[in-house]
């Protein structure tokens, strides 16, 4: 367990997750030996919005997934990584006493039968590619990529990683519903917001649940 008394860059890794929390309080479970479950303690500078770290980690995870699988990954605002239109990873950033604990969960080895039946869009690298990949090299690559992306963001904000973010925008051009309002997602902005075109004009979404047409 990470806490604010530890130095920036402290890392915690676990083998299984039985009572993890995803976004909106959802349960995130992972059988032993199936996933990469890692948390990193960060101390972002005050001029940066800590909420943007989910997108920073999303970019790092998507890039690593692409290297591991040879397939294109996308980022579903604000905190999911998609492969073949299915969620393979999620990111959660929590503020703790002035520090941020950034958690990443990446499904690697689950067979289709080991994925939660109620999550119809859930997948793993194995279920998408048909290959059982080793977690160790992927974890090492992820930590290095996250360090590089975090440093770039810390120095230059989302502008510093925007090309790799905007080019992987899962929602772009999709019909979505946000808080009961329907529209078409336009882009993730350089401020980390989701821009949605609605009948009454453009809306910038900073938080909330976004539903989309599959």
Buried (B, 14 or more C-beta within 10 A) or exposed (E): EBEEEBEEEBEBEBEEBEEBEBBEEEEBBBBEEBBBBBBBBBBBEEEBBBBBBBBBBBBBBBBBBBBBBEEEBBBBBBBBBBBBEBBBBBBBBEEEEEBBBBBBBBBBBBEEEBBEEEBEEBBBBBBBBEEEBEBEEBBEBBBEBBEEBBEBBBEEBBEBBBEBBBEBBBBBEBEBBBEEEEBBBBBBBEEBBBBBEEEEEEBEBEEEEBEEEE
